[in-house]
Amino acid sequence: MVDQAPPVSPGSDHPDASFVEGNAGRGGRFPPRGHPVIRGINGIGLWSLYMKEVRRFLKVQTQTIWAPAITTLLFLVIFSVALGRGGREVLGVNFPTFVAPGLIAMAMMQNAFANSSFSLLSGKIQGTIIDLLMPPLSEGELTGGIIGAAITRAVAVGFVVAGAMMLYPGVSLAMAHPWAVLWFGLMGAVMLSLLGLLASIWAEKFDHNAAVTNFVIAPLAMLSGTFYVIDRLAPAFQAVSRANPFFYVISGFRYGFLGQSDIGDAAAVAMAALGLLALNALLALGTYKLLKSGWKIKN
């Protein structure tokens, strides 16, 4: 029977003394228990999580990127034929040009939500949530990796949908204010990414996630002024529309292309841009707090 090695004190000159816990300050390899090894941002871990999420949706890009372009193009064709006949103009442009930016923004937001809402939920259902909780990633880094991948998918879908829109006769995607296109597109993607992450924290099965998509996200997107201007609605419905954050994303995104929207003048558009930034900051803070608490994740 092999004899056991005698215990070694941290201050001894034993050749294996460097492996003793708490001896890191004297040439050891292990830091004291409870002392963080990674300080600041875990860049490698954050990048690894981001790439994992990006590769996940790229493996099925026919479904996650190209299919939304076909679906959105069908929306454009149907509504243009139904509502845009006779040379109808809205905000000084033909109907296909009016509706195209809203459809692009709507596709970006819906796909951002779909991507982030799947990450934690699939782990909880498949029992692989530990793969996200065990690595040395803080709650902020976990949020950043998932949200970053969802924004990447939203941007990719936006470019593909815009390319499909340009093939439709009569659609012009010339940008009057590029900053508004970038800002409202980014704010919309961030907002829906955070909402998707919140939904995946709350949901316990795919039916819960589908309920949020069908009863919250889809109605807000359809009733956001994508296919119409709210000035033609009754005052009560105009007030409801102005309480919908999707309305400001889509109208602000449209303002970047057309130079005008039903939000108001340039000052009103700027206020909407700042309001979306404040809303996303609150959503990010709430998401961080929920992840920190471990609600429906660590229990």
Backbone hydrogen bonds, N-H to C=O, Kabsch-Sander energy under -0.5 kcal/mol:
donor,donor_aa,acceptor,acceptor_aa,energy
12,S,9,S,-1.8
17,A,14,H,-2.1
19,F,16,D,-1.6
20,V,17,A,-1.4
22,G,30,F,-0.6
23,N,20,V,-1.8
24,A,30,F,-0.7
26,R,23,N,-1.4
27,G,24,A,-1.1
28,G,23,N,-1.7
29,R,18,S,-2.6
30,F,18,S,-0.8
35,H,32,P,-1.9
39,R,37,V,-0.6
43,G,41,I,-1.7
46,L,42,N,-2.6
47,W,43,G,-2.5
48,S,44,I,-2.4
49,L,45,G,-2.3
50,Y,46,L,-2.3
51,M,47,W,-2.7
52,K,48,S,-2.2
53,E,49,L,-2.2
54,V,50,Y,-2.3
55,R,51,M,-2.9
56,R,52,K,-1.5
57,F,53,E,-1.4
58,L,54,V,-1.9
59,K,55,R,-1.6
61,Q,58,L,-1.4
63,Q,60,V,-1.3
64,T,60,V,-2.2
65,I,61,Q,-2.4
66,W,61,Q,-2.2
67,A,62,T,-1.4
69,A,65,I,-0.7
70,I,66,W,-1.4
71,T,67,A,-2.4
72,T,68,P,-2.6
73,L,69,A,-2.1
74,L,70,I,-1.9
75,F,71,T,-1.8
76,L,72,T,-2.1
77,V,73,L,-2.4
78,I,74,L,-2.7
79,F,75,F,-2.6
80,S,76,L,-2.1
81,V,77,V,-2.2
82,A,78,I,-2.4
83,L,79,F,-2.7
84,G,79,F,-0.6
84,G,80,S,-1.4
87,G,84,G,-0.6
90,V,93,V,-2.8
93,V,90,V,-1.5
95,F,88,R,-1.6
98,F,94,N,-1.9
99,V,95,F,-2.5
100,A,96,P,-1.8
102,G,98,F,-0.6
103,L,99,V,-1.9
104,I,100,A,-2.1
105,A,101,P,-2.5
106,M,102,G,-2.4
107,A,103,L,-2.4
108,M,104,I,-2.2
109,M,105,A,-2.3
110,Q,106,M,-2.4
111,N,107,A,-2.0
112,A,108,M,-1.9
113,F,109,M,-2.2
114,A,110,Q,-2.1
115,N,111,N,-2.0
116,S,112,A,-2.0
117,S,113,F,-2.3
118,F,114,A,-0.6
118,F,115,N,-0.7
119,S,115,N,-0.7
120,L,116,S,-0.6
122,S,118,F,-2.3
123,G,119,S,-1.2
124,K,120,L,-2.3
125,I,121,L,-2.3
126,Q,122,S,-2.6
127,G,123,G,-1.0
128,T,123,G,-1.4
129,I,123,G,-1.3
131,D,128,T,-1.7
132,L,129,I,-1.5
133,L,129,I,-1.4
134,M,130,I,-2.7
137,L,135,P,-2.8
142,L,138,S,-2.4
143,T,139,E,-2.3
144,G,140,G,-2.6
145,G,141,E,-2.3
146,I,142,L,-1.8
147,I,143,T,-2.8
148,G,144,G,-2.4
149,A,145,G,-1.7
150,A,146,I,-1.9
151,I,147,I,-2.4
152,T,148,G,-2.0
153,R,149,A,-2.2
154,A,150,A,-2.3
155,V,151,I,-2.7
156,A,152,T,-2.3
157,V,153,R,-2.7
158,G,154,A,-2.5
159,F,155,V,-2.3
160,V,156,A,-2.2
161,V,157,V,-3.0
162,A,158,G,-2.4
163,G,159,F,-2.2
164,A,160,V,-2.0
165,M,161,V,-2.5
166,M,162,A,-1.9
167,L,163,G,-0.5
167,L,164,A,-0.9
168,Y,165,M,-1.6
171,V,168,Y,-1.6
176,A,256,G,-1.3
177,H,256,G,-3.1
180,A,177,H,-0.9
181,V,177,H,-1.4
182,L,178,P,-2.4
183,W,179,W,-2.9
184,F,180,A,-2.4
185,G,181,V,-1.6
186,L,182,L,-2.2
187,M,183,W,-3.0
188,G,184,F,-2.3
189,A,185,G,-1.9
190,V,186,L,-2.7
191,M,187,M,-2.5
192,L,188,G,-2.2
193,S,189,A,-2.0
194,L,190,V,-2.4
195,L,191,M,-2.2
196,G,192,L,-2.3
197,L,193,S,-2.1
198,L,194,L,-2.5
199,A,195,L,-2.3
200,S,196,G,-2.2
201,I,197,L,-1.7
202,W,198,L,-2.0
203,A,199,A,-3.0
208,H,205,K,-0.9
209,N,205,K,-1.3
210,A,206,F,-2.6
211,A,207,D,-2.0
212,V,208,H,-1.8
213,T,209,N,-2.1
214,N,210,A,-2.8
215,F,211,A,-2.6
216,V,212,V,-1.6
217,I,212,V,-2.2
218,A,213,T,-2.7
220,L,216,V,-1.9
221,A,217,I,-2.3
222,M,218,A,-2.5
223,L,219,P,-2.2
224,S,221,A,-0.9
232,R,229,V,-1.4
233,L,230,I,-1.9
238,Q,234,A,-2.3
239,A,235,P,-2.0
240,V,236,A,-1.7
241,S,237,F,-2.4
242,R,238,Q,-2.3
243,A,239,A,-0.8
243,A,240,V,-0.7
244,N,241,S,-1.5
247,F,244,N,-1.1
248,Y,244,N,-0.8
249,V,245,P,-1.6
250,I,246,F,-2.6
251,S,247,F,-2.6
252,G,248,Y,-2.0
253,F,249,V,-2.4
254,R,250,I,-2.4
255,Y,251,S,-2.1
256,G,252,G,-1.4
257,F,253,F,-0.7
257,F,254,R,-0.8
258,L,254,R,-3.0
259,G,255,Y,-2.1
269,V,265,D,-2.0
270,A,266,A,-2.2
271,M,267,A,-2.1
272,A,268,A,-2.1
273,A,269,V,-2.1
274,L,270,A,-2.0
275,G,271,M,-2.4
276,L,272,A,-2.2
277,L,273,A,-1.6
278,A,274,L,-2.2
279,L,275,G,-2.4
280,N,276,L,-2.5
281,A,277,L,-2.0
282,L,278,A,-2.0
283,L,279,L,-2.4
284,A,280,N,-2.6
285,L,281,A,-2.1
286,G,282,L,-2.5
287,T,283,L,-2.5
288,Y,284,A,-2.4
289,K,285,L,-2.3
290,L,286,G,-2.1
291,L,287,T,-2.5
292,K,288,Y,-2.5
293,S,289,K,-2.0
294,G,290,L,-1.3
295,W,290,L,-1.1
297,I,294,G,-2.0
298,K,294,G,-1.8
299,N,294,G,-0.7
